Amino acid sequence: MTQKIQPQPMSNGNTRYYPVTHANHVLFDKARQLTVKEALDQVVPIGLTYEELATMRSNGTLTQGQTYRITDFVTTTAASGTQSAGHAFDVIVIALSTNLLSEEAFAIAHENDTYFQNCKLEGWKLKYCLDNDTNRFAWADATNGKGVIYYMQDEFGNECPYDFKNIMFARYKITAIKGTATDLVNQYLGFSDIQNSSMVYPSGATLSTTAVYRYTFDYLSGTTSKDTSIYQMSQSAIKVHDNEIKAYFVDKKQQLNNITAGGTSFSDCYGNVFETQNRNWAISGSVYGNHVGSNGYNNSVGNEFRYNSVGYSFQYNTVGNWFSNNSVGQYFQNNSVGNSCSSNTFADNVT
């Protein structure tokens, strides 16, 4: 949708340029197009707290085209089996009218922060809702929330429908397992359903009673999860990039996907696509080049999950190490697969 907004003079006599097509991050003047980054450089954001911004919107006192910097933002979550790491960064939003904010948002370093000091936050893209809307987002925190980030892309092309730099998911050590995927034992690849914590997977496995909380992309140092999308900035190679997890909805309400990928060392995780409605996956280290069709869930997978084309409804499976270069049809369900399953073609309805 195109929204035409006339330029207005700044106090110093220069021209302030406002969004014309905010949906694709383009701002215009008569001579050429300005990117949002260029526009933000021209218009200094007004720093204020979340409550102050919410009050201005409610009162209709926003300035159209002005950018606002939320200086006390921190991600929270009310979903069971999750927690927020609480790493702060500021969120910049643009007023489209006196009482409307664009949900296309941007990140900038929080004052005196060191956790994100090596990251290029100016390269991130966010979708952010000022409201803690529990009808729209299953993890929205109506008590302590300061809005909801429901899409994030970082500078390495990693995309998730939530703040994957902060949201963490509970994982339990598998102490015994049914079937042939025995190398999953003693790994933190057990989990409960993101919607129903009484449903625990892998089915029939014995899990530890104490959870560790893991980032979407991580490695475990003992029982401490390290976000590899951050950790790699201090390493000699970029190994976590160009991953995409698409959104999961139940009755039009967006849910957290509860997907984790990582082992016990810093390893490759790149070029993976999880189509819509995927949730409840726990994958160990070295995960790359996979395309997973929609509606896959409740799967625990070992090391070296790579170059697989997985069809619709891959569900309730335990998979050992070195599952690679496979073409898997639809409805691959309730299977236990051992190690070194490679270069196979599976028909539909393998159960």
Secondary structure, DSSP 8 states (H G I E B T S, - for coil): -------EE-TTS-EE--EEEGGGTEEE-SSSEEEHHHHHHHS--EEE-HHHHHHHHHHT---TT-EEEETT------STTEEE-----EEEEEEEETTEE-SEEEEE--TT--TTTTS-GGG-EEEEESS--TTTBTT--TTT---EEEEEE-TT--EESS-TTTEEEEEEEEEE-SSS-GGGTTSEEEEE-SS-TT-EESTT-EEEEEEEEE-SBEEEETTEEEEHHHHGGGSSS--EES-EE--EEETTEEE---EEE--SS---EES-EE-TT-EEEEE-S-EES-EE-SS-EEEEE-S-EES-EE-S--BS-EE-S--BS-EE-S--BS-EE-S--BS-EE-S---
